[in-house]
Each structure stands twice: as C-alpha cells, then as structure tokens.
Amino acid sequence: MLTPGQAHDLACAEPLIDGADPGALLADKAYDADTLIDTLTQRKITPVIPPKANRKVQRACDYALYCERNLVERFFNKLKHFRAIATRYDKLARNFLAGVQLASAMILLN
C-alpha cells in the first residue's frame, strides 16, 4: 500500500493487517494508538509497541521481542541506498513498486 508523503502511517495500518494473521505486531511509538491496540487485541494479535511517554496509563511491552524490529529497520536502510527508491522519482505507483522489488532482489542476492 502506497500512501502520499503527508499521510500518517497509522492511517493505513489496519487495512494492511486485515489480510494477515500474525502472532504479534512490532511497531514504533507512532503506532501507539488506542484504536489500533484495541483492534489488535480483538484479533488476538500481541501488540509489541512501546507506549508513548505522554500516556496516562503506561502499557507493558515485550522489549526483548521489540529488539527484533532492527532487522526490518536495517533492511529499509539498505533499500534507501538506492537513489530512485530514496527520492521516489517515479510518478506511477506500479513503477515505484517494481523498483522496490528489483532493489530488494539485489539486496537478497548480495
């Protein structure tokens, strides 16, 4: 799912997980919203999201599992080394997706 640059990532989080059945969802503090947490809890998905500092009631978080999130962050870092991906020169979403898939394949082969 490709969103405009000014859109918040939380807006498309629920539609993205509709088609999946994960055991846990690892995300950063930006996804710490009661609506998303409630949806995950109803679907029996463990939210591994650190609570924001300004929360009145702090939630528990499995920080040992949260540390695994760095694997995804390192992949995105490698992906951003490709100039066309980092700057998104493509006007069409399908061309951009093709570039991401090609760059991902090149990362996998290295």
trRosetta pair geometry for C-beta under 8 A, 3 or more apart (Angstrom, degrees):
i j d omega theta_ij theta_ji phi_ij phi_ji
1 12 5.1 -169 121 177 143 140
1 15 6.7 107 -87 100 161 115
1 16 5.7 -115 14 -84 135 98
2 93 4.7 -176 47 -137 153 117
2 96 6.8 97 -115 85 152 136
2 97 7.3 -108 -48 -62 130 98
3 7 4.2 -103 162 70 121 136
3 9 7.5 175 42 -104 150 50
3 11 6.9 125 -131 75 151 116
3 12 5.4 -146 -59 -18 131 142
4 7 4.8 100 61 -11 81 106
7 11 5.4 -84 176 41 105 144
7 12 7.4 60 136 -19 130 108
8 11 5.3 112 71 -17 79 99
8 30 7.6 -159 -170 175 100 115
9 12 6.8 -73 -166 45 46 90
9 13 6.6 67 142 -57 74 97
9 30 6.3 62 53 122 116 134
9 31 7.3 -63 102 -73 109 91
10 13 5.3 -32 -147 -7 42 124
10 30 6.6 -141 -48 145 104 88
10 31 5.9 165 -97 -112 93 62
10 33 5.9 79 -154 -5 143 143
10 36 6.6 -104 -153 -45 99 139
12 15 5.6 -58 -160 48 65 109
12 16 5.8 70 143 -31 84 107
13 16 5.9 -64 -154 34 28 113
13 17 6.7 6 161 -5 66 109
13 27 7.7 23 -133 -108 133 157
13 31 6.1 129 -105 -129 159 111
13 36 5.7 1 100 -118 141 131
14 17 6.3 -66 -145 43 31 97
14 18 6.7 53 154 -49 64 94
14 35 8.0 -58 -57 133 133 103
14 36 6.6 -137 -63 -111 92 81
14 39 5.9 -32 -115 142 110 172
15 18 5.6 -32 -152 -3 37 122
16 19 7.8 -73 177 30 33 92
16 20 7.6 -3 142 7 65 119
17 20 5.3 -75 -150 51 56 105
17 22 7.2 -74 -144 16 105 110
17 25 6.7 -23 -104 -98 147 133
17 40 7.8 -10 123 -94 163 85
17 43 7.9 156 135 73 119 166
17 45 7.4 -13 176 -64 140 177
22 25 6.0 113 83 -70 137 70
22 45 5.9 61 79 -134 81 115
23 45 7.0 154 166 -134 16 66
23 46 6.5 3 147 18 66 105
24 45 6.5 145 -112 -178 24 74
24 46 4.1 -31 -107 68 86 101
24 47 7.5 174 -159 -80 73 10
24 48 5.1 39 173 -15 118 115
24 62 7.9 -60 -144 50 148 136
24 65 6.5 -39 137 161 165 147
25 31 8.0 -115 135 137 118 152
25 40 5.8 -104 20 -122 134 136
25 45 5.5 46 -18 153 104 122
25 46 7.3 -180 19 83 65 51
25 47 5.7 -21 60 -115 101 56
25 48 6.5 -178 81 29 45 77
25 49 7.2 -6 102 -43 93 102
26 48 4.7 -23 -99 79 65 118
26 49 7.7 159 -154 -70 32 62
26 65 6.8 -139 -90 139 113 93
26 66 6.2 159 -141 -121 102 54
26 68 6.6 -110 -96 79 164 94
26 69 4.6 -161 156 -83 129 102
26 72 7.5 158 93 9 124 141
27 30 7.4 -101 159 62 104 77
27 31 3.8 -12 133 37 142 149
27 47 7.7 -43 31 -161 107 83
27 48 7.4 133 21 81 61 67
27 49 4.8 -8 67 -98 92 102
27 69 7.8 171 -74 -119 12 138
28 31 6.4 107 64 10 51 95
28 49 7.3 32 102 -142 9 81
28 50 7.4 -22 -160 35 46 99
28 69 7.5 146 -64 165 76 156
29 32 5.2 -28 -163 -5 56 123
29 49 7.1 131 -101 177 35 87
29 50 5.4 -46 -79 78 86 95
29 51 7.5 34 -127 136 92 14
29 52 5.3 111 -172 -86 111 72
31 36 5.9 -92 179 100 85 163
31 49 5.3 -110 88 -127 100 139
32 37 7.3 25 -153 -50 51 119
32 49 5.2 175 -82 142 77 121
32 50 7.1 -64 -68 89 131 48
32 51 5.7 128 -146 -132 144 42
32 52 4.9 -178 83 -26 146 91
32 55 7.2 -88 152 -61 132 128
32 59 7.9 -172 -147 32 109 129
33 36 4.7 77 67 14 94 103
33 37 6.7 -170 86 -8 44 90
34 37 5.6 -58 -140 42 32 112
34 38 6.0 33 160 -21 68 108
35 38 6.0 -55 -147 36 26 110
35 39 6.5 26 154 -19 61 107
36 39 5.7 -54 -148 36 33 113
36 40 6.3 32 155 -18 66 106
36 47 7.5 117 125 -114 90 135
37 40 5.8 -56 -150 38 30 111
37 41 6.3 30 153 -20 65 109
37 47 5.2 -54 -126 -23 75 171
37 49 7.2 -119 -88 49 97 135
37 59 7.4 -135 -140 -81 151 167
38 41 5.6 -55 -145 37 31 112
38 42 6.4 32 156 -20 65 105
39 42 5.9 -54 -149 34 29 111
39 43 6.5 13 157 -5 63 110
40 43 6.0 -67 -148 46 30 101
40 45 4.3 -90 -162 76 83 104
40 46 7.5 -43 157 89 117 5
40 47 4.6 103 97 -60 155 101
41 44 7.6 33 -177 -78 33 29
41 45 7.6 -90 -61 55 23 66
41 47 7.1 -46 -54 -11 78 112
46 62 7.5 15 155 7 129 133
47 59 8.0 -4 91 141 120 151
48 61 6.3 99 -157 -161 55 84
48 62 5.3 -59 -120 53 103 97
48 65 5.1 -95 -127 102 150 117
48 66 5.2 -166 164 -77 108 79
48 69 7.9 -168 115 -52 119 116
49 59 8.0 29 80 83 84 137
49 61 6.6 -112 77 -116 32 118
50 61 4.9 4 -100 -89 54 178
50 63 7.5 51 -87 -94 104 87
50 66 6.6 68 -47 -136 95 159
51 55 4.8 -69 174 18 115 151
51 58 4.9 165 77 -149 159 69
51 59 4.7 148 -66 37 122 84
51 61 6.6 -152 -12 -35 78 121
52 55 5.1 123 66 -32 80 94
55 58 5.5 123 89 -89 119 53
55 59 7.2 -52 142 -4 164 82
61 66 6.2 29 157 -45 110 140
62 65 4.3 28 116 25 116 112
62 66 6.3 157 94 -22 62 88
63 66 4.9 -50 -138 37 40 121
63 67 6.6 57 158 -34 65 91
64 67 6.1 -43 -162 14 29 114
65 68 5.9 -40 -172 14 49 116
66 69 5.7 -23 -177 -5 54 119
67 70 6.4 -20 176 -3 56 111
68 71 6.0 -22 177 6 65 113
69 72 5.8 -50 -168 35 57 110
69 73 6.3 54 139 -18 78 106
70 73 5.2 -55 -143 42 42 114
70 74 6.0 45 156 -24 72 102
71 74 6.0 -53 -147 34 27 109
71 75 6.7 30 152 -20 60 104
72 75 5.7 -52 -153 32 34 113
72 76 6.6 31 152 -15 66 103
73 76 5.8 -54 -149 38 34 109
73 77 6.4 40 150 -24 64 104
74 77 5.3 -49 -149 32 36 118
74 78 6.6 36 152 -17 65 101
75 78 5.8 -55 -153 36 34 109
75 79 6.3 35 149 -22 66 107
75 107 7.1 106 -149 146 80 156
76 79 5.3 -51 -144 36 36 117
76 80 6.4 37 156 -22 66 104
77 80 5.9 -55 -150 33 29 110
77 81 7.5 44 147 -33 57 93
78 81 5.8 -39 -166 7 40 117
78 107 5.2 103 132 -125 132 131
79 82 6.4 -49 -179 22 48 107
79 85 5.6 -102 160 133 84 156
79 100 7.0 22 -161 -142 126 80
79 103 5.7 99 -141 125 75 129
79 104 6.8 -1 -103 -78 109 73
79 107 6.8 -54 -76 -44 68 151
80 85 6.3 -128 -108 102 38 107
80 86 4.4 83 -161 -92 75 101
81 86 7.5 108 -23 -44 6 126
82 85 4.3 58 84 13 105 113
82 86 6.6 164 80 -15 53 89
82 99 7.4 177 134 166 139 101
82 103 4.4 -91 -16 -120 163 136
83 86 5.8 -59 -140 39 30 108
83 87 6.1 -1 172 7 68 114
84 87 6.8 -67 -134 51 22 91
84 88 7.6 75 166 -92 53 24
84 89 5.7 -72 -139 26 74 108
84 90 7.1 59 179 -27 102 97
84 99 5.3 -109 116 -163 123 147
84 103 8.0 -165 67 -56 99 130
85 88 7.1 13 -170 -69 27 64
85 96 7.9 115 -119 -162 61 81
85 99 5.9 -171 -75 131 82 113
85 100 6.0 109 -119 -91 115 70
85 103 5.5 -44 -44 -6 142 168
88 96 6.1 16 -140 -122 90 128
90 93 7.9 135 120 -87 116 16
90 95 4.1 -161 -156 100 134 112
90 96 4.2 -171 72 -64 136 79
90 99 6.4 -168 -27 -4 143 138
91 95 7.4 40 52 44 54 134
92 95 4.5 85 71 7 97 104
92 96 6.9 -168 94 -6 51 86
93 96 5.6 -57 -149 39 35 112
93 97 6.1 38 153 -21 68 106
94 97 5.6 -50 -144 37 32 113
94 98 6.4 37 153 -21 63 103
95 98 5.6 -51 -149 34 33 113
95 99 6.6 34 151 -19 63 104
96 99 5.6 -54 -152 35 33 113
96 100 6.5 34 150 -19 66 103
97 100 5.6 -51 -147 36 34 112
97 101 6.3 33 154 -18 65 106
98 101 5.7 -54 -147 38 31 111
98 102 6.3 31 154 -19 65 107
99 102 5.7 -54 -145 37 31 110
99 103 6.2 28 157 -15 66 107
100 103 5.9 -56 -144 40 29 108
100 104 6.1 31 154 -22 64 108
101 104 5.6 -52 -144 35 30 113
101 105 6.4 32 155 -20 63 104
102 105 5.8 -53 -150 34 31 111
102 106 6.6 30 151 -18 64 104
103 106 5.6 -53 -150 36 34 112
103 107 6.5 36 151 -20 66 103
104 107 5.6 -51 -149 35 33 112
104 108 6.3 35 151 -20 65 106
105 108 5.6 -53 -148 36 32 114
105 109 6.4 30 155 -19 65 107
106 109 5.8 -55 -145 36 31 109
106 110 6.7 29 156 -21 63 104
107 110 6.1 -59 -153 31 31 107
